[in-house]
Amino acid sequence: MSDLPNCPACASEFSYDDGLQYVCPECGHEWSKVAEDAGADDTAGVRDANGNKLVDGDSVTVIKDLKVKGSSLVVKVGTKVKSIRLVDGDHDIDCKIDGIGPMKLKSEFVKKA
């Protein structure tokens, strides 16, 4: 059997190497070999709204007014949050915001400070 990857479009196992890319003879799909190698470590980790990788202990800035569920408080745009902790789940940032307390945030609403 071949050690070439299956076609991402049709899952055909008959792909072949054509220099800088792979080609599927069944559907005609072409994809880059370089993008496949580099994409393996780019997908890991949590990223902010601008695509920067976040790690534990980073400081982030809120980019959108966020209503606090169950209260009338609002986290305003530009609020700086220090010492974040990354967690698994729907909300991937645990933090403590001054004046509000402990919160969970989604990484899509923050940018690295």
C-alpha beads as a LAMMPS data file, in Angstrom:
LAMMPS data file: protein, C-alpha beads

113 atoms
112 bonds

1 atom types
1 bond types

-500.0 500.0 xlo xhi
-500.0 500.0 ylo yhi
-500.0 500.0 zlo zhi

Masses

1 110.0

Atoms # bond

1 1 1 0.000 0.000 0.000
2 1 1 0.993 3.608 -0.509
3 1 1 1.996 5.939 2.309
4 1 1 0.431 8.914 0.476
5 1 1 -2.558 10.614 2.144
6 1 1 -6.113 9.982 0.975
7 1 1 -7.860 12.719 -0.992
8 1 1 -9.463 15.276 1.406
9 1 1 -12.301 15.914 -1.077
10 1 1 -13.462 12.379 -1.926
11 1 1 -11.354 10.153 0.426
12 1 1 -9.923 8.243 -2.520
13 1 1 -6.813 6.198 -1.738
14 1 1 -5.437 6.560 -5.264
15 1 1 -3.746 9.964 -4.808
16 1 1 -0.323 10.516 -6.330
17 1 1 2.642 12.832 -5.821
18 1 1 3.068 15.516 -8.508
19 1 1 6.103 17.491 -7.348
20 1 1 4.919 20.170 -4.885
21 1 1 1.387 18.822 -4.561
22 1 1 -0.771 15.729 -4.349
23 1 1 -3.382 14.965 -7.021
24 1 1 -6.493 12.766 -6.899
25 1 1 -7.151 11.059 -10.264
26 1 1 -10.768 10.278 -9.375
27 1 1 -12.094 13.778 -8.596
28 1 1 -9.228 15.951 -9.870
29 1 1 -8.647 17.640 -6.497
30 1 1 -5.126 19.030 -5.933
31 1 1 -3.651 19.979 -2.551
32 1 1 -0.283 21.190 -1.349
33 1 1 2.214 18.949 0.424
34 1 1 3.705 21.929 2.268
35 1 1 0.369 23.071 3.738
36 1 1 -0.299 19.579 5.078
37 1 1 3.054 19.421 6.882
38 1 1 2.802 22.940 8.346
39 1 1 -0.864 22.639 9.305
40 1 1 -0.257 19.939 11.892
41 1 1 1.081 22.265 14.597
42 1 1 -0.894 25.384 13.545
43 1 1 -4.226 23.863 14.571
44 1 1 -3.134 23.039 18.127
45 1 1 -3.861 25.517 20.896
46 1 1 -6.232 28.381 21.561
47 1 1 -6.100 31.469 19.351
48 1 1 -7.464 34.989 19.889
49 1 1 -9.654 36.970 17.485
50 1 1 -6.591 37.986 15.427
51 1 1 -5.180 34.454 15.196
52 1 1 -2.410 34.871 17.782
53 1 1 -1.721 31.824 19.905
54 1 1 -2.649 32.196 23.587
55 1 1 -0.885 30.515 26.506
56 1 1 -1.505 30.406 30.262
57 1 1 -0.549 33.658 31.985
58 1 1 -1.071 35.927 28.953
59 1 1 -2.829 39.268 29.203
60 1 1 -5.716 39.893 26.823
61 1 1 -8.016 42.789 25.942
62 1 1 -11.765 42.433 25.362
63 1 1 -12.778 43.517 21.825
64 1 1 -16.566 43.586 22.270
65 1 1 -18.993 44.599 25.036
66 1 1 -19.952 41.377 26.812
67 1 1 -23.068 41.046 28.962
68 1 1 -22.558 39.083 32.168
69 1 1 -25.182 36.368 32.295
70 1 1 -27.447 36.621 35.334
71 1 1 -26.643 40.242 36.172
72 1 1 -26.859 43.736 34.754
73 1 1 -23.061 44.103 34.538
74 1 1 -21.222 44.550 31.243
75 1 1 -17.559 43.890 30.435
76 1 1 -16.648 46.934 28.319
77 1 1 -14.510 47.037 25.180
78 1 1 -10.852 47.568 26.044
79 1 1 -11.015 45.876 29.454
80 1 1 -7.600 44.333 30.107
81 1 1 -7.596 40.862 31.652
82 1 1 -4.334 39.660 33.219
83 1 1 -3.118 36.126 33.926
84 1 1 -5.591 34.087 31.922
85 1 1 -5.850 30.313 32.283
86 1 1 -6.763 28.153 29.287
87 1 1 -9.323 25.382 29.783
88 1 1 -11.185 22.916 27.582
89 1 1 -14.801 23.507 26.701
90 1 1 -17.056 26.031 25.035
91 1 1 -15.553 28.963 26.947
92 1 1 -11.818 28.377 26.732
93 1 1 -10.450 31.132 29.018
94 1 1 -10.788 31.285 32.814
95 1 1 -9.938 34.672 34.317
96 1 1 -10.716 37.176 37.034
97 1 1 -11.925 40.621 35.963
98 1 1 -11.562 43.537 38.387
99 1 1 -14.963 44.729 39.622
100 1 1 -16.780 41.670 38.276
101 1 1 -14.973 38.612 39.602
102 1 1 -14.214 35.180 38.127
103 1 1 -15.429 34.658 34.555
104 1 1 -15.143 32.356 31.593
105 1 1 -14.537 33.965 28.203
106 1 1 -14.481 32.767 24.624
107 1 1 -11.206 33.400 22.839
108 1 1 -13.015 34.883 19.825
109 1 1 -13.899 37.983 21.901
110 1 1 -10.373 38.828 23.077
111 1 1 -7.061 39.876 21.551
112 1 1 -3.584 39.407 22.973
113 1 1 -2.339 42.492 24.801

Bonds

1 1 1 2
2 1 2 3
3 1 3 4
4 1 4 5
5 1 5 6
6 1 6 7
7 1 7 8
8 1 8 9
9 1 9 10
10 1 10 11
11 1 11 12
12 1 12 13
13 1 13 14
14 1 14 15
15 1 15 16
16 1 16 17
17 1 17 18
18 1 18 19
19 1 19 20
20 1 20 21
21 1 21 22
22 1 22 23
23 1 23 24
24 1 24 25
25 1 25 26
26 1 26 27
27 1 27 28
28 1 28 29
29 1 29 30
30 1 30 31
31 1 31 32
32 1 32 33
33 1 33 34
34 1 34 35
35 1 35 36
36 1 36 37
37 1 37 38
38 1 38 39
39 1 39 40
40 1 40 41
41 1 41 42
42 1 42 43
43 1 43 44
44 1 44 45
45 1 45 46
46 1 46 47
47 1 47 48
48 1 48 49
49 1 49 50
50 1 50 51
51 1 51 52
52 1 52 53
53 1 53 54
54 1 54 55
55 1 55 56
56 1 56 57
57 1 57 58
58 1 58 59
59 1 59 60
60 1 60 61
61 1 61 62
62 1 62 63
63 1 63 64
64 1 64 65
65 1 65 66
66 1 66 67
67 1 67 68
68 1 68 69
69 1 69 70
70 1 70 71
71 1 71 72
72 1 72 73
73 1 73 74
74 1 74 75
75 1 75 76
76 1 76 77
77 1 77 78
78 1 78 79
79 1 79 80
80 1 80 81
81 1 81 82
82 1 82 83
83 1 83 84
84 1 84 85
85 1 85 86
86 1 86 87
87 1 87 88
88 1 88 89
89 1 89 90
90 1 90 91
91 1 91 92
92 1 92 93
93 1 93 94
94 1 94 95
95 1 95 96
96 1 96 97
97 1 97 98
98 1 98 99
99 1 99 100
100 1 100 101
101 1 101 102
102 1 102 103
103 1 103 104
104 1 104 105
105 1 105 106
106 1 106 107
107 1 107 108
108 1 108 109
109 1 109 110
110 1 110 111
111 1 111 112
112 1 112 113
